[in-house]
Amino acid sequence: MPDGVIVTPAPGALPADRAFSDEFLELRRLALEWIGPYYDGVHLSRAGDWLLAVEPEAPEPLVLAALMHDMERSIRGGPILDKGRQAWDDVDYNRAHCDRSAAVVAGWLVGKGASARFVEGVLPIREHEFGGSPEGDLMQAADSISFLEVNGQLVAGWVLDGSCSLEKGREKLRWMCERVRLDHARATARDRLEAVLAELDQRLAEAAS
């Protein structure tokens, strides 16, 4: 394993040497049920895994935030990015997406009877695209590494269905890596970028054969 690369976490595993509250464990169970049918649910679940791999002592609400950070997209009426024409780092789109997801997830938690520390503690979802605070930077790193780990097929699909060009698809993957602000997560993001770029080329070659 290259120097500085974080060990890949087992899917769905929590750190064995850390105690978690009963409220967290129940909300996590419900969150995993909620994200299950979502088209990119594996990415969300892995973001939760990677958040704890990057920072094993991350606050419980932040773990839930990582698990649900894109769920505004499961509700109609949200912002839409033109993948072929708009920049991946389009500020207006990404801020609208982050803010709406934070509101949707906080509202979901209220509906589940979550305590205030969880409802308020998921608000760093607002920073999961660009980072900013320590919590936001951690969210961004987990989101980025998870996306690079699992979404080669998704990006290949965008290219194959004409949603974006091959170069634009590669730009998406490079952006997900290059935006990472946490120093100790960058080597892992670079390692995942190299692998997913190769996966993208392989999937497109197989589709063309």
Summary of the structure (lengths in Angstrom):
residues: 209
radius of gyration: 16.7
end to end distance: 32.7
largest distance: 54.2
contacts: 653
relative contact order: 0.14
helix: 66%
strand: 0%
